[in-house]
Amino acid sequence: MRITPEALEGEFSLPTAATRLDFLSRRDNGDTTLNTVRDDEDGDGWASLRATAETQLDVHESLELLALGEVVARKAHGSRLIGIRAALRGGASWDEVADALSVAPQQAWDIYTEAVSALDDDDAAASARELAGSRPAR
């Protein structure tokens, strides 16, 4: 099996993917030493591996970590439309939405309208556009 975001996206919900991503990222100690030769004083070469085996990811886990990061990013990015629409329905201003996204109000409006244009349901898109109102002034 190839480890790709597309392969993992259907397997993991956002919370599960984020939990697995967190678990894998905490397991890796960040050691960048490659092909290190250890001189074991006790002569048991396998004993030294036991100490580091639980702190370094293998290739499969490393690739899974990369793919899960992309899955989480995609799923979180997909929730923007839901969050913005809910905030606007609740009475939030474009300034408040922009603050929550750490962007300018005009950019928040652009993000929202771009997400709305990707909707398959024409009625839902029309309703969402109406909710957006006009683009905020600079």
C-alpha positions in Angstrom: 0.0 0.0 0.0 1.3 3.4 -0.9 1.0 6.0 1.9 -0.8 9.0 0.5 -3.2 11.6 1.9 -5.8 10.2 -0.5 -5.4 6.7 0.9 -5.6 7.9 4.5 -8.3 10.5 4.1 -11.1 8.0 4.0 -9.7 6.0 6.9 -9.4 8.8 9.4 -11.9 11.4 10.7 -10.3 14.7 11.5 -10.0 14.0 15.3 -8.6 10.5 14.7 -6.1 11.8 12.1 -5.0 14.6 14.4 -4.6 12.2 17.3 -2.5 9.8 15.3 -0.4 12.7 13.9 0.2 14.0 17.4 1.2 10.4 18.6 3.6 9.9 15.8 5.2 13.4 16.1 5.7 12.9 19.8 7.3 9.5 19.3 10.1 10.9 17.1 13.0 12.4 19.0 14.1 14.6 16.1 17.5 12.9 15.9 19.1 13.7 12.6 22.1 11.3 12.9 22.2 8.9 10.0 23.9 5.5 10.0 25.6 6.0 13.3 28.0 3.2 14.4 27.8 2.6 18.1 30.7 1.1 20.1 28.8 -0.9 22.7 30.9 -1.5 25.8 28.9 -4.6 26.8 29.3 -6.1 23.3 25.6 -6.5 22.8 24.8 -4.4 19.7 21.0 -5.0 19.9 20.8 -3.6 23.5 21.8 -0.1 22.2 19.0 -0.2 19.6 16.4 -0.9 22.3 17.0 2.5 23.9 16.4 4.4 20.7 13.8 2.1 19.0 10.9 3.8 20.8 12.0 7.4 20.0 12.7 7.2 16.2 10.1 6.6 13.6 10.7 4.0 10.9 10.2 4.9 7.2 6.5 3.7 7.1 5.7 5.8 10.2 7.5 8.8 8.8 5.6 8.7 5.6 2.4 8.2 7.5 3.2 11.3 9.6 3.7 13.3 6.4 0.5 12.1 4.8 -1.5 12.6 8.0 -0.3 16.2 8.2 -1.7 16.8 4.8 -5.0 15.0 5.7 -5.4 17.1 8.8 -4.6 20.3 6.8 -7.1 19.4 4.1 -9.9 18.5 6.5 -9.3 21.6 8.7 -9.2 23.8 5.6 -12.5 22.3 4.5 -14.1 23.4 7.7 -13.6 27.1 6.9 -16.8 27.4 5.0 -18.8 25.8 7.8 -17.2 28.1 10.4 -17.5 31.3 8.4 -21.1 30.6 7.5 -22.0 29.8 11.1 -20.2 33.0 12.3 -22.1 35.1 9.8 -25.4 33.5 10.6 -24.7 34.3 14.3 -24.1 37.9 13.5 -20.3 38.1 13.3 -18.9 41.0 11.2 -16.3 40.5 8.5 -13.8 42.1 10.8 -14.4 39.4 13.4 -14.3 36.6 10.9 -11.0 38.1 9.5 -9.5 38.2 13.0 -10.4 34.6 13.6 -8.6 33.7 10.3 -5.7 36.2 10.9 -6.4 37.9 7.5 -7.8 41.2 6.3 -11.6 41.4 6.1 -11.5 41.5 2.3 -9.4 38.4 2.2 -11.8 36.6 4.6 -14.6 37.5 2.2 -12.6 36.2 -0.7 -11.8 32.9 1.1 -15.5 32.5 1.8 -16.8 33.3 -1.7 -14.1 31.0 -3.2 -15.3 28.1 -1.0 -19.0 29.0 -1.8 -18.2 28.8 -5.6 -17.0 25.2 -5.1 -20.3 24.1 -3.7 -22.3 21.6 -5.9 -25.7 22.7 -4.6 -26.8 25.9 -6.4 -29.4 26.8 -3.9 -26.9 26.4 -1.0 -24.4 28.5 -2.9 -27.0 31.3 -3.6 -28.0 31.3 0.1 -24.3 31.5 1.2 -23.6 34.3 -1.2 -26.6 36.2 0.1 -25.3 35.7 3.7 -21.9 37.1 2.7 -23.3 40.4 1.5 -21.0 42.8 -0.3 -17.2 42.6 -0.1 -15.9 44.7 2.8 -14.3 48.0 1.9 -10.5 48.5 2.4 
